[in-house]
Amino acid sequence: MTVRLAIFDCDGTLVDSQADICAAMDAAFGAHGLAAPERNATRRVVGLSLHEAMRQLHPDGAHDDHAALTQHYKDAFRARREAGSVAEPLYEGIAALIEELVADGWLLGVATGKSDRGLAHCLATHGLTGHFITLQTADRHPSKPHPSMVEACLDATGADRAATAMIGDTAYDMAMAVNAGVRAFGVDWGYHDPEELVEAGAEAVATSMAELRALLRGME
């Protein structure tokens, strides 16, 4: 029996977390005495590991500057979470899609630039933790588009590459899928334009949950 695996990105694919990410980024740069990045610049680095994101947002900084910004960001996001200010709403239809995939026998995973703690909190908030059998984060892997997170999902599930799809909203997700030799499906409700996803290797870009389900159904 073929083991089918759908690996989802989190920010911009499962949940719309841009408001919380931008607020924490603004706080991090402020704590470091720097002007906050433009919101679109912050959106464009969502999905990368934090250190790589800081390197791109503050290219003139040294390694220690990027490390300090990373810690400031973590502190700011944690403070927002502890204050009950983090929302990260699910995109409409995602919960139903996940339920349907599980019922149809798919195995599900997550490959995200979030931390272990951040991902666990996000999934638990939405009651989705039990649906995902492999969770890979930036805490234990190189930044996307390195294929390490996808490789770990494959190892954890025993799924075949040909029966595995990476689903994400950024060029980093699509390039990671290509680098790992799995199917690459983009979604247009996240943080990169569809054209960028195609250029990075997306086979198709879904504009709705129904289109995404149809893409996955084509693998069944």
Biotite code that builds the C-alpha atoms (Angstrom):
import biotite.structure as struc

atoms = struc.array([
    struc.Atom([0.000, 0.000, 0.000], chain_id="A", res_id=1, res_name="MET", atom_name="CA", element="C"),
    struc.Atom([1.336, 3.418, -0.974], chain_id="A", res_id=2, res_name="THR", atom_name="CA", element="C"),
    struc.Atom([1.976, 5.772, 1.942], chain_id="A", res_id=3, res_name="VAL", atom_name="CA", element="C"),
    struc.Atom([0.763, 9.228, 0.927], chain_id="A", res_id=4, res_name="ARG", atom_name="CA", element="C"),
    struc.Atom([2.255, 12.172, 2.782], chain_id="A", res_id=5, res_name="LEU", atom_name="CA", element="C"),
    struc.Atom([1.195, 15.826, 2.666], chain_id="A", res_id=6, res_name="ALA", atom_name="CA", element="C"),
    struc.Atom([3.687, 18.205, 4.283], chain_id="A", res_id=7, res_name="ILE", atom_name="CA", element="C"),
    struc.Atom([2.318, 21.656, 5.076], chain_id="A", res_id=8, res_name="PHE", atom_name="CA", element="C"),
    struc.Atom([4.149, 24.866, 5.734], chain_id="A", res_id=9, res_name="ASP", atom_name="CA", element="C"),
    struc.Atom([2.573, 26.717, 8.664], chain_id="A", res_id=10, res_name="CYS", atom_name="CA", element="C"),
    struc.Atom([2.795, 30.536, 8.473], chain_id="A", res_id=11, res_name="ASP", atom_name="CA", element="C"),
    struc.Atom([0.974, 31.722, 5.374], chain_id="A", res_id=12, res_name="GLY", atom_name="CA", element="C"),
    struc.Atom([-0.313, 28.239, 4.530], chain_id="A", res_id=13, res_name="THR", atom_name="CA", element="C"),
    struc.Atom([-2.149, 26.876, 7.564], chain_id="A", res_id=14, res_name="LEU", atom_name="CA", element="C"),
    struc.Atom([-2.449, 30.129, 9.512], chain_id="A", res_id=15, res_name="VAL", atom_name="CA", element="C"),
    struc.Atom([-2.336, 33.846, 8.774], chain_id="A", res_id=16, res_name="ASP", atom_name="CA", element="C"),
    struc.Atom([0.290, 34.960, 11.255], chain_id="A", res_id=17, res_name="SER", atom_name="CA", element="C"),
    struc.Atom([1.598, 38.066, 9.508], chain_id="A", res_id=18, res_name="GLN", atom_name="CA", element="C"),
    struc.Atom([0.219, 40.536, 12.068], chain_id="A", res_id=19, res_name="ALA", atom_name="CA", element="C"),
    struc.Atom([1.994, 38.792, 14.953], chain_id="A", res_id=20, res_name="ASP", atom_name="CA", element="C"),
    struc.Atom([5.204, 38.263, 12.965], chain_id="A", res_id=21, res_name="ILE", atom_name="CA", element="C"),
    struc.Atom([5.361, 41.902, 11.869], chain_id="A", res_id=22, res_name="CYS", atom_name="CA", element="C"),
    struc.Atom([4.672, 43.157, 15.400], chain_id="A", res_id=23, res_name="ALA", atom_name="CA", element="C"),
    struc.Atom([7.419, 40.967, 16.884], chain_id="A", res_id=24, res_name="ALA", atom_name="CA", element="C"),
    struc.Atom([9.838, 41.989, 14.121], chain_id="A", res_id=25, res_name="MET", atom_name="CA", element="C"),
    struc.Atom([9.136, 45.666, 14.730], chain_id="A", res_id=26, res_name="ASP", atom_name="CA", element="C"),
    struc.Atom([9.808, 45.140, 18.440], chain_id="A", res_id=27, res_name="ALA", atom_name="CA", element="C"),
    struc.Atom([13.027, 43.233, 17.762], chain_id="A", res_id=28, res_name="ALA", atom_name="CA", element="C"),
    struc.Atom([14.473, 45.926, 15.527], chain_id="A", res_id=29, res_name="PHE", atom_name="CA", element="C"),
    struc.Atom([13.376, 48.620, 17.966], chain_id="A", res_id=30, res_name="GLY", atom_name="CA", element="C"),
    struc.Atom([15.091, 46.825, 20.849], chain_id="A", res_id=31, res_name="ALA", atom_name="CA", element="C"),
    struc.Atom([18.262, 46.705, 18.746], chain_id="A", res_id=32, res_name="HIS", atom_name="CA", element="C"),
    struc.Atom([18.053, 50.442, 17.994], chain_id="A", res_id=33, res_name="GLY", atom_name="CA", element="C"),
    struc.Atom([17.134, 49.973, 14.333], chain_id="A", res_id=34, res_name="LEU", atom_name="CA", element="C"),
    struc.Atom([14.278, 51.209, 12.200], chain_id="A", res_id=35, res_name="ALA", atom_name="CA", element="C"),
    struc.Atom([11.649, 48.531, 11.668], chain_id="A", res_id=36, res_name="ALA", atom_name="CA", element="C"),
    struc.Atom([11.669, 46.840, 8.259], chain_id="A", res_id=37, res_name="PRO", atom_name="CA", element="C"),
    struc.Atom([8.927, 47.583, 5.760], chain_id="A", res_id=38, res_name="GLU", atom_name="CA", element="C"),
    struc.Atom([6.004, 45.233, 6.340], chain_id="A", res_id=39, res_name="ARG", atom_name="CA", element="C"),
    struc.Atom([6.355, 43.687, 2.889], chain_id="A", res_id=40, res_name="ASN", atom_name="CA", element="C"),
    struc.Atom([10.047, 42.988, 3.577], chain_id="A", res_id=41, res_name="ALA", atom_name="CA", element="C"),
    struc.Atom([9.072, 41.129, 6.750], chain_id="A", res_id=42, res_name="THR", atom_name="CA", element="C"),
    struc.Atom([6.384, 39.170, 4.902], chain_id="A", res_id=43, res_name="ARG", atom_name="CA", element="C"),
    struc.Atom([8.918, 38.083, 2.301], chain_id="A", res_id=44, res_name="ARG", atom_name="CA", element="C"),
    struc.Atom([11.223, 36.391, 4.826], chain_id="A", res_id=45, res_name="VAL", atom_name="CA", element="C"),
    struc.Atom([8.449, 34.431, 6.564], chain_id="A", res_id=46, res_name="VAL", atom_name="CA", element="C"),
    struc.Atom([9.376, 30.768, 6.359], chain_id="A", res_id=47, res_name="GLY", atom_name="CA", element="C"),
    struc.Atom([13.124, 31.221, 6.666], chain_id="A", res_id=48, res_name="LEU", atom_name="CA", element="C"),
    struc.Atom([14.920, 30.417, 9.890], chain_id="A", res_id=49, res_name="SER", atom_name="CA", element="C"),
    struc.Atom([15.042, 33.483, 12.103], chain_id="A", res_id=50, res_name="LEU", atom_name="CA", element="C"),
    struc.Atom([18.790, 33.977, 11.757], chain_id="A", res_id=51, res_name="HIS", atom_name="CA", element="C"),
    struc.Atom([18.575, 33.837, 7.964], chain_id="A", res_id=52, res_name="GLU", atom_name="CA", element="C"),
    struc.Atom([15.581, 36.182, 8.038], chain_id="A", res_id=53, res_name="ALA", atom_name="CA", element="C"),
    struc.Atom([17.549, 38.692, 10.118], chain_id="A", res_id=54, res_name="MET", atom_name="CA", element="C"),
    struc.Atom([20.506, 38.406, 7.776], chain_id="A", res_id=55, res_name="ARG", atom_name="CA", element="C"),
    struc.Atom([18.275, 39.343, 4.858], chain_id="A", res_id=56, res_name="GLN", atom_name="CA", element="C"),
    struc.Atom([16.452, 42.130, 6.684], chain_id="A", res_id=57, res_name="LEU", atom_name="CA", element="C"),
    struc.Atom([19.661, 43.629, 8.125], chain_id="A", res_id=58, res_name="HIS", atom_name="CA", element="C"),
    struc.Atom([22.344, 42.777, 5.524], chain_id="A", res_id=59, res_name="PRO", atom_name="CA", element="C"),
    struc.Atom([24.830, 45.297, 6.933], chain_id="A", res_id=60, res_name="ASP", atom_name="CA", element="C"),
    struc.Atom([24.799, 43.640, 10.339], chain_id="A", res_id=61, res_name="GLY", atom_name="CA", element="C"),
    struc.Atom([27.365, 41.209, 11.706], chain_id="A", res_id=62, res_name="ALA", atom_name="CA", element="C"),
    struc.Atom([26.662, 37.668, 12.897], chain_id="A", res_id=63, res_name="HIS", atom_name="CA", element="C"),
    struc.Atom([26.286, 38.904, 16.470], chain_id="A", res_id=64, res_name="ASP", atom_name="CA", element="C"),
    struc.Atom([23.757, 41.514, 15.347], chain_id="A", res_id=65, res_name="ASP", atom_name="CA", element="C"),
    struc.Atom([21.668, 38.843, 13.649], chain_id="A", res_id=66, res_name="HIS", atom_name="CA", element="C"),
    struc.Atom([21.878, 36.652, 16.737], chain_id="A", res_id=67, res_name="ALA", atom_name="CA", element="C"),
    struc.Atom([20.750, 39.544, 18.939], chain_id="A", res_id=68, res_name="ALA", atom_name="CA", element="C"),
    struc.Atom([17.855, 40.379, 16.618], chain_id="A", res_id=69, res_name="LEU", atom_name="CA", element="C"),
    struc.Atom([16.822, 36.731, 16.635], chain_id="A", res_id=70, res_name="THR", atom_name="CA", element="C"),
    struc.Atom([16.717, 36.678, 20.431], chain_id="A", res_id=71, res_name="GLN", atom_name="CA", element="C"),
    struc.Atom([14.841, 39.987, 20.586], chain_id="A", res_id=72, res_name="HIS", atom_name="CA", element="C"),
    struc.Atom([12.264, 38.583, 18.151], chain_id="A", res_id=73, res_name="TYR", atom_name="CA", element="C"),
    struc.Atom([11.817, 35.420, 20.217], chain_id="A", res_id=74, res_name="LYS", atom_name="CA", element="C"),
    struc.Atom([11.409, 37.489, 23.376], chain_id="A", res_id=75, res_name="ASP", atom_name="CA", element="C"),
    struc.Atom([8.861, 39.776, 21.719], chain_id="A", res_id=76, res_name="ALA", atom_name="CA", element="C"),
    struc.Atom([6.816, 36.924, 20.281], chain_id="A", res_id=77, res_name="PHE", atom_name="CA", element="C"),
    struc.Atom([6.860, 35.071, 23.607], chain_id="A", res_id=78, res_name="ARG", atom_name="CA", element="C"),
    struc.Atom([5.692, 38.206, 25.404], chain_id="A", res_id=79, res_name="ALA", atom_name="CA", element="C"),
    struc.Atom([2.803, 38.555, 22.963], chain_id="A", res_id=80, res_name="ARG", atom_name="CA", element="C"),
    struc.Atom([1.861, 34.912, 23.450], chain_id="A", res_id=81, res_name="ARG", atom_name="CA", element="C"),
    struc.Atom([1.971, 35.179, 27.247], chain_id="A", res_id=82, res_name="GLU", atom_name="CA", element="C"),
    struc.Atom([-0.188, 38.313, 27.058], chain_id="A", res_id=83, res_name="ALA", atom_name="CA", element="C"),
    struc.Atom([-2.733, 36.429, 24.971], chain_id="A", res_id=84, res_name="GLY", atom_name="CA", element="C"),
    struc.Atom([-2.159, 38.720, 21.977], chain_id="A", res_id=85, res_name="SER", atom_name="CA", element="C"),
    struc.Atom([-1.151, 36.074, 19.422], chain_id="A", res_id=86, res_name="VAL", atom_name="CA", element="C"),
    struc.Atom([-4.019, 35.218, 17.081], chain_id="A", res_id=87, res_name="ALA", atom_name="CA", element="C"),
    struc.Atom([-2.667, 33.213, 14.107], chain_id="A", res_id=88, res_name="GLU", atom_name="CA", element="C"),
    struc.Atom([-6.114, 32.376, 12.670], chain_id="A", res_id=89, res_name="PRO", atom_name="CA", element="C"),
    struc.Atom([-6.517, 29.351, 10.430], chain_id="A", res_id=90, res_name="LEU", atom_name="CA", element="C"),
    struc.Atom([-7.242, 30.107, 6.809], chain_id="A", res_id=91, res_name="TYR", atom_name="CA", element="C"),
    struc.Atom([-10.851, 29.350, 6.012], chain_id="A", res_id=92, res_name="GLU", atom_name="CA", element="C"),
    struc.Atom([-11.331, 25.732, 4.990], chain_id="A", res_id=93, res_name="GLY", atom_name="CA", element="C"),
    struc.Atom([-7.955, 24.444, 6.225], chain_id="A", res_id=94, res_name="ILE", atom_name="CA", element="C"),
    struc.Atom([-9.390, 22.539, 9.198], chain_id="A", res_id=95, res_name="ALA", atom_name="CA", element="C"),
    struc.Atom([-11.935, 20.769, 7.007], chain_id="A", res_id=96, res_name="ALA", atom_name="CA", element="C"),
    struc.Atom([-9.277, 19.907, 4.432], chain_id="A", res_id=97, res_name="LEU", atom_name="CA", element="C"),
    struc.Atom([-7.036, 18.399, 7.105], chain_id="A", res_id=98, res_name="ILE", atom_name="CA", element="C"),
    struc.Atom([-9.910, 16.326, 8.496], chain_id="A", res_id=99, res_name="GLU", atom_name="CA", element="C"),
    struc.Atom([-10.727, 15.071, 4.992], chain_id="A", res_id=100, res_name="GLU", atom_name="CA", element="C"),
    struc.Atom([-7.139, 14.123, 4.225], chain_id="A", res_id=101, res_name="LEU", atom_name="CA", element="C"),
    struc.Atom([-6.812, 12.179, 7.468], chain_id="A", res_id=102, res_name="VAL", atom_name="CA", element="C"),
    struc.Atom([-10.106, 10.387, 6.786], chain_id="A", res_id=103, res_name="ALA", atom_name="CA", element="C"),
    struc.Atom([-8.822, 9.480, 3.314], chain_id="A", res_id=104, res_name="ASP", atom_name="CA", element="C"),
    struc.Atom([-5.706, 7.854, 4.760], chain_id="A", res_id=105, res_name="GLY", atom_name="CA", element="C"),
    struc.Atom([-3.130, 10.564, 4.190], chain_id="A", res_id=106, res_name="TRP", atom_name="CA", element="C"),
    struc.Atom([-0.284, 11.075, 6.627], chain_id="A", res_id=107, res_name="LEU", atom_name="CA", element="C"),
    struc.Atom([0.328, 14.718, 7.474], chain_id="A", res_id=108, res_name="LEU", atom_name="CA", element="C"),
    struc.Atom([3.427, 16.631, 8.463], chain_id="A", res_id=109, res_name="GLY", atom_name="CA", element="C"),
    struc.Atom([4.574, 20.195, 9.000], chain_id="A", res_id=110, res_name="VAL", atom_name="CA", element="C"),
    struc.Atom([7.814, 21.790, 7.814], chain_id="A", res_id=111, res_name="ALA", atom_name="CA", element="C"),
    struc.Atom([8.098, 25.323, 9.151], chain_id="A", res_id=112, res_name="THR", atom_name="CA", element="C"),
    struc.Atom([10.429, 28.139, 10.057], chain_id="A", res_id=113, res_name="GLY", atom_name="CA", element="C"),
    struc.Atom([8.668, 28.320, 13.436], chain_id="A", res_id=114, res_name="LYS", atom_name="CA", element="C"),
    struc.Atom([10.286, 27.034, 16.595], chain_id="A", res_id=115, res_name="SER", atom_name="CA", element="C"),
    struc.Atom([9.161, 23.792, 18.240], chain_id="A", res_id=116, res_name="ASP", atom_name="CA", element="C"),
    struc.Atom([7.405, 25.807, 20.939], chain_id="A", res_id=117, res_name="ARG", atom_name="CA", element="C"),
    struc.Atom([5.717, 28.145, 18.481], chain_id="A", res_id=118, res_name="GLY", atom_name="CA", element="C"),
    struc.Atom([4.442, 25.342, 16.268], chain_id="A", res_id=119, res_name="LEU", atom_name="CA", element="C"),
    struc.Atom([3.194, 23.292, 19.209], chain_id="A", res_id=120, res_name="ALA", atom_name="CA", element="C"),
    struc.Atom([1.290, 26.284, 20.574], chain_id="A", res_id=121, res_name="HIS", atom_name="CA", element="C"),
    struc.Atom([-0.212, 27.101, 17.174], chain_id="A", res_id=122, res_name="CYS", atom_name="CA", element="C"),
    struc.Atom([-1.438, 23.565, 16.465], chain_id="A", res_id=123, res_name="LEU", atom_name="CA", element="C"),
    struc.Atom([-2.752, 23.081, 20.001], chain_id="A", res_id=124, res_name="ALA", atom_name="CA", element="C"),
    struc.Atom([-4.664, 26.368, 19.855], chain_id="A", res_id=125, res_name="THR", atom_name="CA", element="C"),
    struc.Atom([-6.552, 25.117, 16.820], chain_id="A", res_id=126, res_name="HIS", atom_name="CA", element="C"),
    struc.Atom([-6.984, 21.532, 18.028], chain_id="A", res_id=127, res_name="GLY", atom_name="CA", element="C"),
    struc.Atom([-4.871, 20.126, 15.197], chain_id="A", res_id=128, res_name="LEU", atom_name="CA", element="C"),
    struc.Atom([-1.948, 18.568, 17.044], chain_id="A", res_id=129, res_name="THR", atom_name="CA", element="C"),
    struc.Atom([-3.159, 14.979, 16.738], chain_id="A", res_id=130, res_name="GLY", atom_name="CA", element="C"),
    struc.Atom([-3.558, 15.177, 12.974], chain_id="A", res_id=131, res_name="HIS", atom_name="CA", element="C"),
    struc.Atom([0.145, 15.646, 12.225], chain_id="A", res_id=132, res_name="PHE", atom_name="CA", element="C"),
    struc.Atom([2.514, 12.758, 12.791], chain_id="A", res_id=133, res_name="ILE", atom_name="CA", element="C"),
    struc.Atom([5.775, 14.522, 11.954], chain_id="A", res_id=134, res_name="THR", atom_name="CA", element="C"),
    struc.Atom([6.649, 18.095, 12.927], chain_id="A", res_id=135, res_name="LEU", atom_name="CA", element="C"),
    struc.Atom([9.867, 19.617, 11.618], chain_id="A", res_id=136, res_name="GLN", atom_name="CA", element="C"),
    struc.Atom([10.966, 23.108, 12.642], chain_id="A", res_id=137, res_name="THR", atom_name="CA", element="C"),
    struc.Atom([13.842, 25.551, 12.321], chain_id="A", res_id=138, res_name="ALA", atom_name="CA", element="C"),
    struc.Atom([15.032, 24.508, 15.795], chain_id="A", res_id=139, res_name="ASP", atom_name="CA", element="C"),
    struc.Atom([16.444, 21.269, 14.374], chain_id="A", res_id=140, res_name="ARG", atom_name="CA", element="C"),
    struc.Atom([17.115, 21.948, 10.705], chain_id="A", res_id=141, res_name="HIS", atom_name="CA", element="C"),
    struc.Atom([18.879, 24.314, 8.308], chain_id="A", res_id=142, res_name="PRO", atom_name="CA", element="C"),
    struc.Atom([16.729, 27.065, 6.872], chain_id="A", res_id=143, res_name="SER", atom_name="CA", element="C"),
    struc.Atom([14.529, 26.447, 3.867], chain_id="A", res_id=144, res_name="LYS", atom_name="CA", element="C"),
    struc.Atom([15.132, 25.791, 0.982], chain_id="A", res_id=145, res_name="PRO", atom_name="CA", element="C"),
    struc.Atom([17.505, 23.136, 2.354], chain_id="A", res_id=146, res_name="HIS", atom_name="CA", element="C"),
    struc.Atom([15.675, 19.777, 2.024], chain_id="A", res_id=147, res_name="PRO", atom_name="CA", element="C"),
    struc.Atom([16.450, 18.605, 5.575], chain_id="A", res_id=148, res_name="SER", atom_name="CA", element="C"),
    struc.Atom([12.927, 19.069, 6.960], chain_id="A", res_id=149, res_name="MET", atom_name="CA", element="C"),
    struc.Atom([11.315, 17.179, 4.091], chain_id="A", res_id=150, res_name="VAL", atom_name="CA", element="C"),
    struc.Atom([13.896, 14.415, 4.377], chain_id="A", res_id=151, res_name="GLU", atom_name="CA", element="C"),
    struc.Atom([13.079, 14.082, 8.076], chain_id="A", res_id=152, res_name="ALA", atom_name="CA", element="C"),
    struc.Atom([9.356, 13.838, 7.280], chain_id="A", res_id=153, res_name="CYS", atom_name="CA", element="C"),
    struc.Atom([10.069, 11.078, 4.770], chain_id="A", res_id=154, res_name="LEU", atom_name="CA", element="C"),
    struc.Atom([12.230, 9.195, 7.263], chain_id="A", res_id=155, res_name="ASP", atom_name="CA", element="C"),
    struc.Atom([9.594, 9.508, 9.998], chain_id="A", res_id=156, res_name="ALA", atom_name="CA", element="C"),
    struc.Atom([6.731, 8.203, 7.866], chain_id="A", res_id=157, res_name="THR", atom_name="CA", element="C"),
    struc.Atom([8.298, 5.833, 5.364], chain_id="A", res_id=158, res_name="GLY", atom_name="CA", element="C"),
    struc.Atom([6.491, 7.642, 2.550], chain_id="A", res_id=159, res_name="ALA", atom_name="CA", element="C"),
    struc.Atom([7.742, 7.453, -1.021], chain_id="A", res_id=160, res_name="ASP", atom_name="CA", element="C"),
    struc.Atom([8.967, 10.674, -2.585], chain_id="A", res_id=161, res_name="ARG", atom_name="CA", element="C"),
    struc.Atom([6.594, 10.205, -5.510], chain_id="A", res_id=162, res_name="ALA", atom_name="CA", element="C"),
    struc.Atom([3.668, 10.013, -3.075], chain_id="A", res_id=163, res_name="ALA", atom_name="CA", element="C"),
    struc.Atom([4.722, 13.064, -1.055], chain_id="A", res_id=164, res_name="THR", atom_name="CA", element="C"),
    struc.Atom([3.643, 16.671, -1.596], chain_id="A", res_id=165, res_name="ALA", atom_name="CA", element="C"),
    struc.Atom([5.027, 19.834, -0.023], chain_id="A", res_id=166, res_name="MET", atom_name="CA", element="C"),
    struc.Atom([2.349, 22.522, 0.282], chain_id="A", res_id=167, res_name="ILE", atom_name="CA", element="C"),
    struc.Atom([3.390, 26.094, 0.913], chain_id="A", res_id=168, res_name="GLY", atom_name="CA", element="C"),
    struc.Atom([2.992, 29.767, 0.144], chain_id="A", res_id=169, res_name="ASP", atom_name="CA", element="C"),
    struc.Atom([6.589, 30.843, -0.483], chain_id="A", res_id=170, res_name="THR", atom_name="CA", element="C"),
    struc.Atom([9.317, 30.246, -3.019], chain_id="A", res_id=171, res_name="ALA", atom_name="CA", element="C"),
    struc.Atom([11.368, 28.755, -0.163], chain_id="A", res_id=172, res_name="TYR", atom_name="CA", element="C"),
    struc.Atom([8.773, 25.981, 0.258], chain_id="A", res_id=173, res_name="ASP", atom_name="CA", element="C"),
    struc.Atom([8.702, 25.200, -3.447], chain_id="A", res_id=174, res_name="MET", atom_name="CA", element="C"),
    struc.Atom([12.504, 25.182, -3.759], chain_id="A", res_id=175, res_name="ALA", atom_name="CA", element="C"),
    struc.Atom([12.742, 22.917, -0.712], chain_id="A", res_id=176, res_name="MET", atom_name="CA", element="C"),
    struc.Atom([10.337, 20.469, -2.345], chain_id="A", res_id=177, res_name="ALA", atom_name="CA", element="C"),
    struc.Atom([12.369, 20.493, -5.551], chain_id="A", res_id=178, res_name="VAL", atom_name="CA", element="C"),
    struc.Atom([15.587, 19.980, -3.607], chain_id="A", res_id=179, res_name="ASN", atom_name="CA", element="C"),
    struc.Atom([14.024, 16.994, -1.811], chain_id="A", res_id=180, res_name="ALA", atom_name="CA", element="C"),
    struc.Atom([12.537, 15.465, -4.960], chain_id="A", res_id=181, res_name="GLY", atom_name="CA", element="C"),
    struc.Atom([8.889, 15.631, -3.846], chain_id="A", res_id=182, res_name="VAL", atom_name="CA", element="C"),
    struc.Atom([5.814, 17.224, -5.430], chain_id="A", res_id=183, res_name="ARG", atom_name="CA", element="C"),
    struc.Atom([5.541, 20.998, -4.996], chain_id="A", res_id=184, res_name="ALA", atom_name="CA", element="C"),
    struc.Atom([2.095, 22.606, -4.663], chain_id="A", res_id=185, res_name="PHE", atom_name="CA", element="C"),
    struc.Atom([1.784, 26.311, -3.954], chain_id="A", res_id=186, res_name="GLY", atom_name="CA", element="C"),
    struc.Atom([-1.111, 28.258, -2.435], chain_id="A", res_id=187, res_name="VAL", atom_name="CA", element="C"),
    struc.Atom([-1.942, 31.859, -3.322], chain_id="A", res_id=188, res_name="ASP", atom_name="CA", element="C"),
    struc.Atom([-3.295, 33.014, 0.047], chain_id="A", res_id=189, res_name="TRP", atom_name="CA", element="C"),
    struc.Atom([0.112, 33.479, 1.692], chain_id="A", res_id=190, res_name="GLY", atom_name="CA", element="C"),
    struc.Atom([3.096, 35.774, 1.424], chain_id="A", res_id=191, res_name="TYR", atom_name="CA", element="C"),
    struc.Atom([4.686, 35.275, -2.025], chain_id="A", res_id=192, res_name="HIS", atom_name="CA", element="C"),
    struc.Atom([3.132, 35.890, -5.421], chain_id="A", res_id=193, res_name="ASP", atom_name="CA", element="C"),
    struc.Atom([2.025, 32.853, -7.480], chain_id="A", res_id=194, res_name="PRO", atom_name="CA", element="C"),
    struc.Atom([4.515, 33.717, -10.219], chain_id="A", res_id=195, res_name="GLU", atom_name="CA", element="C"),
    struc.Atom([7.365, 33.398, -7.725], chain_id="A", res_id=196, res_name="GLU", atom_name="CA", element="C"),
    struc.Atom([6.092, 30.009, -6.603], chain_id="A", res_id=197, res_name="LEU", atom_name="CA", element="C"),
    struc.Atom([6.048, 28.729, -10.175], chain_id="A", res_id=198, res_name="VAL", atom_name="CA", element="C"),
    struc.Atom([9.522, 30.101, -10.842], chain_id="A", res_id=199, res_name="GLU", atom_name="CA", element="C"),
    struc.Atom([10.759, 28.272, -7.731], chain_id="A", res_id=200, res_name="ALA", atom_name="CA", element="C"),
    struc.Atom([9.345, 24.948, -8.929], chain_id="A", res_id=201, res_name="GLY", atom_name="CA", element="C"),
    struc.Atom([5.643, 24.777, -8.054], chain_id="A", res_id=202, res_name="ALA", atom_name="CA", element="C"),
    struc.Atom([3.791, 22.341, -10.302], chain_id="A", res_id=203, res_name="GLU", atom_name="CA", element="C"),
    struc.Atom([0.605, 24.300, -9.679], chain_id="A", res_id=204, res_name="ALA", atom_name="CA", element="C"),
    struc.Atom([-0.668, 27.055, -7.383], chain_id="A", res_id=205, res_name="VAL", atom_name="CA", element="C"),
    struc.Atom([-4.055, 26.529, -5.732], chain_id="A", res_id=206, res_name="ALA", atom_name="CA", element="C"),
    struc.Atom([-6.336, 29.534, -5.391], chain_id="A", res_id=207, res_name="THR", atom_name="CA", element="C"),
    struc.Atom([-8.809, 27.765, -3.085], chain_id="A", res_id=208, res_name="SER", atom_name="CA", element="C"),
    struc.Atom([-9.020, 24.817, -0.719], chain_id="A", res_id=209, res_name="MET", atom_name="CA", element="C"),
    struc.Atom([-11.040, 22.968, -3.364], chain_id="A", res_id=210, res_name="ALA", atom_name="CA", element="C"),
    struc.Atom([-8.227, 23.417, -5.887], chain_id="A", res_id=211, res_name="GLU", atom_name="CA", element="C"),
    struc.Atom([-5.654, 22.240, -3.355], chain_id="A", res_id=212, res_name="LEU", atom_name="CA", element="C"),
    struc.Atom([-7.743, 19.162, -2.582], chain_id="A", res_id=213, res_name="ARG", atom_name="CA", element="C"),
    struc.Atom([-8.037, 18.456, -6.309], chain_id="A", res_id=214, res_name="ALA", atom_name="CA", element="C"),
    struc.Atom([-4.248, 18.633, -6.684], chain_id="A", res_id=215, res_name="LEU", atom_name="CA", element="C"),
    struc.Atom([-3.796, 16.150, -3.874], chain_id="A", res_id=216, res_name="LEU", atom_name="CA", element="C"),
    struc.Atom([-6.591, 13.943, -5.157], chain_id="A", res_id=217, res_name="ARG", atom_name="CA", element="C"),
    struc.Atom([-4.662, 13.687, -8.386], chain_id="A", res_id=218, res_name="GLY", atom_name="CA", element="C"),
    struc.Atom([-1.962, 11.826, -6.443], chain_id="A", res_id=219, res_name="MET", atom_name="CA", element="C"),
    struc.Atom([-4.386, 9.236, -5.077], chain_id="A", res_id=220, res_name="GLU", atom_name="CA", element="C"),
])
